[in-house]
Amino acid sequence: MKRIQPGKAALLAVFLYGMSALCSAQQLVIDTGHSTEKPGATGPAGKREFDLNRQLAVALIKALRAQGAQVTDVAAAGSPLSLQARTKASSGAALFVSIHHDSMQQAWLDAGRSREFSGYALFVSASKPQYGRSLECAKDISRNMLAIGEHPSLYHATPIPGENRPLIDSGLGIHRFDDLVVLKTAQSPALLIEVGVLANPDEEPRLAAPQFAERAANAIASGIRQCLSEPQ
């Protein structure tokens, strides 16, 4: 095993301490999308979006706290908080992240096209003063999702009514959605991630697996850490 020279070891220790201090000094807000009463999408085999959102949010919060971050867990008990109440906690936060799993429009499902898309999607609002920071965090998260073998879904960029969201970066699956309420009302840099396409019957069992949630949560946490370690 190659030894680290004393001087380099000291520098490494300072760097790691600085990273830990940076994480612990910044407040993060993790929002579990939807609620027990309004669980969002339902997969073909009956998995509820809220349950998958919660599973991943819990894994993400665990990963972030292991890094020393201070995390506010929004809607921890699945209470039906309004969207504006969810983002209220973002005041003074370094980042607000809303966790979701994707559906498709009913017309698309009725046409038997549910298998056409899989993967994750990220959304940021360009109408906010913190847009630049939100975008950088979305990029870092996406790169870490790519690193674990995931890929972007571009379903929301499809030119159909109700979708057609402008793509900021097709390779990273980042979309602009200025009027999305949790992004529009957040008082900090903010992003929403659709972790996977629950409406796809081939993806539903994979997305529901705790092993997937842990792996994706670790990738998202790594992206957040990288983003917050970069100078503004």
C-alpha positions, 0 to 999 in steps of 0.5 A, a space after each residue: 500500500 502506498 503511503 501518503 506523505 505527511 504533508 499530503 496527509 495533512 492537506 487531505 485531512 483539511 480537505 475532508 474536514 472542510 467538506 464535512 464542515 461545509 455539509 454540516 453548515 448547510 441546511 437541506 430540505 427533502 420533500 417526499 412528493 404527494 401524500 398518503 391521501 393523494 399518493 400520485 401515480 399508480 404503477 401497472 402492478 399497483 405500486 403507489 408513487 408516494 410509497 416509492 417517493 417515501 422509500 427513496 426520500 428516507 434513503 436519501 436523508 440517511 445518506 445526507 445525514 451520514 455526510 454530516 448534512 442538516 436535513 429537514 424532512 418535509 411531510 415525514 408522516 405523509 401529511 397532506 401539506 400544501 405545496 406552498 407549506 412544503 417549500 416554506 421550510 426552504 427559507 435559508 436552505 442551501 437546496 430544496 429537493 422534491 422526490 417523485 416517480 413519473 407517470 404518463 398522460 392517460 392518452 399515452 397509456 391508453 395507446 399502449 405506449 407505456 414502455 417507450 420511456 424509462 429513466 429519470 428527469 430533472 426540473 428547474 425553474 429559470 424564473 428564480 434568482 437561484 436558477 444558476 445554483 439549481 441548474 448546477 445541482 441538477 447537473 451534478 445529480 444527473 452525472 452521478 445518476 449516469 455513473 450508476 448506469 441510469 439514463 435520462 427520460 425525455 418523455 416530458 420534452 415530447 411535443 404533445 399538449 401538457 408536456 413539451 417542456 424545454 430541454 436545458 440539457 438533453 444528455 443530462 435530462 434536465 428540463 425547464 419548468 418555470 411554473 412548477 409550484 414547488 420550484 416557483 415558491 421555493 425560497 432557495 435553490 430548488 429542483 424536482 427529480 422524477 427518479 424513474 418512470 413508474 408507469 412503465 411495467 418493466 420499470 415498476 418492480 425495479 423502482 420499488 426495490 429497496 436496493 434501487 432506492 438506496 443506490 439512487 439515493 447515494 448517487 443523488 446525495 453525492 451529486 448534492 455534496 459535489 454541488 454544495 462544495 462548488 463556489 457560488 
